Amino acid sequence: MSEPTHCAKCRREFDPGDIRYIDSARRYSSTPFCSGCVDHCRGSEIADHFCMVDRHFHGSDYRT
C-alpha cells in the first residue's frame, strides 16, 4: 500500500515543507490527514462535533 499524497478530509496535497503551525498542509504524523484538519478538529468548541478525524483517532463508535 502506498503512502497517501493528499489529505483524506480536505483533499489538499501534503506539503512536508509547510512549517506553519496553524492550517498547515503537511501530513500529521502517519495519519491520512493534514495538520490543518487535525488542528481544526481538535480545536473545535462545537459540542456535537464528530468528523472523520475523530473516527480515525477514537474509532467509529466513539459517540455511542
N, C-alpha and C positions, 0 to 999 in steps of 0.2 A: 504494500500500500504506500503510495507516495505522500509526501508532506503536502498539506494544503497551501495554496498560494494566495487565497482570498479569505476574508472573514466569513464565517458561516452565518452571521446575523446581518451585517450591513453590506456584505459582498465587496468591501474595499480590498484592494490588493495590499498584502502585507509589505511594509517598508521597514526592514531592520535598522535602517539608518535614521529613522524618525525618533528623536530623543525627547520630544515634548512630553511633559508629564500628563497633561490632560488632552484627550482626544487624539491620542497617538495612533498611527496606523501600523505600528509594529505588532508582531504576534505576541499574545500574552502567554508566556511560558510555553507549554506544549499543548495548549488548548487550541481549538479551531476558531478562536475569536481574537479580534484585535484588542489592544489595551483600551482603546476608546470605548468600545462596547462594554467591556468588563467594568471599567470605571463608572460609566453611566448606570449600569445595572446595580452595582454595589452601593452607589451613592444615591439611589432613588429613595425619596421620602414618601412615596405613594404606598399606602398600607397594603393594598392588594396587588402590588407589583409582582409579576411572575413571568419570566420570559425564558427563552431557550438557554440563556446563560445560567439562570437559576437551575434549570433542569440538568444542565451539564455538571454543575457543582454539587447539587443536592439530590439528584435523582428525579425521576418523573413523578413520583408520589409524594414529593416534598410538601405540597399544600394539603394533602388529605390526612 
